[in-house]
Amino acid sequence: MRVGQSASISRSYTQADLEGFASLSGSAVPETIPEPLVAALFSFLLGVELPGPGTNYLKQELRFLAQASPGTELTAKVEITRLRPDKHLVDLWATCRDADGVLICEGRSLVKAKDVAA
């Protein structure tokens, strides 16, 4: 791992995805993509891509700036901003944009990871 390293994923949520979310959460079917579904993209990236398997979430702070409608392609990205090898900590900046480049959310993630090199 190195500062500046990044990973991204693109995904569109369908109306059926929103209905499934409503069923699981016990809420009404949302008209826009719920914040937890956007945040799930970061969870995927951190646990599967960067840093990857064995990563433990310690903290996440996200600021939501815009909403996205079902069918909108979202691209989530995480980028390493700081490595703390002595504590096995990785700080990352997270962003999610729609296909037009509109910033949906941004924020910071702090994770504990294996193999954090100096």
HELIX and SHEET records of a PDB file:
HELIX    1   1 GLN A   15  SER A   25  1                                  11    
HELIX    2   2 GLU A   35  PHE A   44  1                                  10    
HELIX    3   3 LEU A   45  GLU A   49  3                                   5    
HELIX    4   4 PRO A   85  LYS A   87  5                                   3    
SHEET    1   A 5 SER A   6  SER A  12  0                                        
SHEET    2   A 5 GLU A  73  ARG A  84 -1                                        
SHEET    3   A 5 LEU A  89  ASP A  98 -1                                        
SHEET    4   A 5 LEU A 103  LYS A 112 -1                                        
SHEET    5   A 5 ASN A  56  PHE A  64 -1                                        
END                                                                             
